[in-house]
Amino acid sequence: MVSCDVEFETIFRILRIKCHLASKRVFFFVVFFGCIGSSLLCADFFWLQRVGTTLRCSAQSAHCSGFSCFGARALVTGSDASGPDPQLAVTMGFTGFGKKARTFDLEAMFEQTRRTAVERSRKTLEAREKEEEMNREKELRRQSEDLEPTSSGSNVARDCSKSSSRDTSSSESEASSESSDDELIGPPLPLKMAEEPVNRMEEDILGPLPPPPGEDVEEEEDDDDDDDSEEEENPVQKIPDSHEITLKHGTKTVSALGLDPSGARLVTGGYDYDVKFWDFAGMDASFKAFRSLQPCECHQIKSLQYSNTGDMILVVSGSSQAKVIDRDGFEVMECIKGDQYIVDMANTKGHTAMLHTGSWHPKIKGEFMTCSNDATVRTWEVENPKKQKSVFKPRTMQGKKVIPTTCTYSRDGNLIAAACQNGSIQIWDRNLTVHPKFHYKQAHDPGTDTSCVTFSYDGNVLASRGGDDTLKLWDIRQFNKPLFSASGLPTMFPMTDCCFSPDDKLIVTGTSVQRGCGSGKLVFFERRTFQRVYEIDITDASVVRCLWHPKLNQIMVGTGNGLAKVYYDPNKSQRGAKLCVVKTQRKAKQAETLTQDYIITPHALPMFREPRQRSTRKQLEKDRLDPLKSHKPEPPVAGPGRGGRVGTHGGTLSSYIVKNIALDKTDDSNPREAILRHAKAAEDNPYWVSPAYSKTQPKTMFAQVESDDEEAKNEPEWKKRKI
């Protein structure tokens, strides 16, 4: 049992935990004690009594750890000791447990915040009251200027208003000082509530404050309205035509234009079968296309249009099969060709005659539409090129076939509009292919090709560009007569365009001219009144295509002389042509070719390694620094030689030979006369032939030649030819 006493004295510990809750301190004492040894197995009452005696002794002993003294002191005092404890320093090695916790008086803090808010609200109300008084004085001055006889009455009213406003302000200030508990905390009151009785101010205000009413604000709003009305009255100011760039497509008509939805790339097509790609961000001031191809071989390009996602391009040419290519010009799909021997075109899988135009669906990805000379309008899906999706067959009022010349989707994609050769415009519901929803039979003159139909951005108005030199505007909600019509717009191409401005306030179209008979124009009409408000002279050729991009706010124009022009305004337009105009033209880089074959031997010894591979460009730069290699060749010497150089025709043998080699020794005389010139000399002094026959035949004998007729007479009868 004695050993047990010693163990309790050495193992005893007290852990002091300090906590702070609501500016109070509470000390908790946890006493852990245990026993080691076999004596713990004896559960005897006397052993427990000895344990209690040992605990009491350990609390008073000086040779223990000292924790028991601290715990007893804390229980007695009930508060923290402000000064250092020498006994704690001797026992534990430190004088305290840290700084005293900071206490906060929450009630005092809330009171101070409330007073500050009340003071700010009072100052704000006083400032607004002063502003209101000034506004009232201005109003009274204006009234006094208008009504001079009643000036005295106005002064009285002014004094009354001043006194009343002062009284109200003094009463409000007194009320705020007396009833501080009822004052508002938060944003200040608006003027409307300030003008009401003081009791109104005692209510709470929630939510944002309305703008203060006043004549100055109303005047500013009136000025803004006037400015807006002026801008609305002058939509011509929004036309971006201050600057232009010219893209050289070719020498023939640019018959198709397409711009992707983001406005980064432009694609052009023409009568020369070429399709060219232009990248505004990649072009410099040279304005060159980065790719040119012929997707439809020897067929003219009729229409080009980017899909609504910008990843595909619909190519419509003079053939019966439309193609879809990607942004880089690679073919994605080609529509199938139908059977031209089937009478009912609805039973064929594709078009059987030349195409006119095509259009992408504005909402559904991968769906597009084409129209053809086989009197059908067909919708397609990119995933299924082997058969069309649906077929629309335009008909006359008598039920006969009629050829559609152009077609388009509405802005929401629910309607399909087509213009036909008989002058009619027919509109179908996209899901109903049997009968048209709207049909106007005399929209344009019969026998003329309507080149374009397009919907406005709000979807309620349809514009049609006719082959009868007219431009008409239609309301599809009342499709019984045109809203407006403009004439005197000559067109000579079956794909002359018209389009709406991005704000739907203007309509744009182009005009055609004969070669050498003037310049083609881009004409702007106001949609509300349909007046010709502006014109732009494009070039000395016809204007075929026009496109006004809504994001870029730039106008693209295709002309009849192979040019594609882009009109823009540096302040009103975005990106597009502005990106390539600021770039300087790049210099042509020389082809970098290797001067010699280079064999890589990484493990060879340094003495056997070949020099590092060098390019032609670096070698040329090095040669340029060499004075001998970069020496300019001297021009040939004219006249006698000088400076150690021999002239071109000097006195040496080589120069004489060179000079005579180049002489012209051709003889243009008659050869018979040239031979007979030597006849007399040969007869008098024979040298070649006559001496050989001088002995055997001294007298020259020539054979006598008989004519064919004589030979025929001397022949026997049996040899003569029988006819």
Secondary structure, 3 states (H helix, E strand, C coil): CHHHHHHHHHHCEEEEEEEEECCEEEEEEEEECCCCCHHHHCCCHHHHHHHHHHHHHHHHCCCCCCHHHHHHHHHHHCCCCCCCCHHHHHHHCCCCCCCCCCCCCHHHHHHHHHHHHHHHHHHHHHHHHHHHHHHHHHHHHHHHHHCCCCHHHHHHHHHHHHHHHHHHHHHHHHHHHHCCCCCCCCCCCCHHHHHCCHHHHCCCCCCCCCCCCCHHHHHHHHHHHHHHHHHHHCHHHHCCCCEEEEEECCCCCEEEEEECCCCCEEEEEECCCCEEEEECCCCCCCCCCCEEECCCCCCCEEEEEECCCCCEEEEEECCCCCEEEECCCCEEEECCCCCCCCCCHHHCCCCCCCEEEEEECCCCCCEEEEEECCCCEEEEECCECCCCCEEECCECCCCCECCEEEEEECCCCCEEEEEECCCCEEEEECCCCCCCCEEECCCCCCCCCCCEEEECCCCCEEEEECCCCEEEEEEHHHCCCCCEEEECCCCCCCCCCEEECCCCCEEEEECCCCCCCCCEEEEEEECCCCCEEEEEEEECCCEEEEEEECCCCEEEEEECCCEEEEEECCCCCCCCHHHHHCCCCCCCCCCCCECCCCCCCCCCCHHHCCCCCCEHHHHHHHHHHCCCCCCCCCCCCCCCCECCECCCCCCCHHHHHHHHHCCCCCCCCCHHHHHHCCHHHHHHCCCCCHHHHCCCCCCCCCCCCCCHHHHHHHCCHHHCCCC
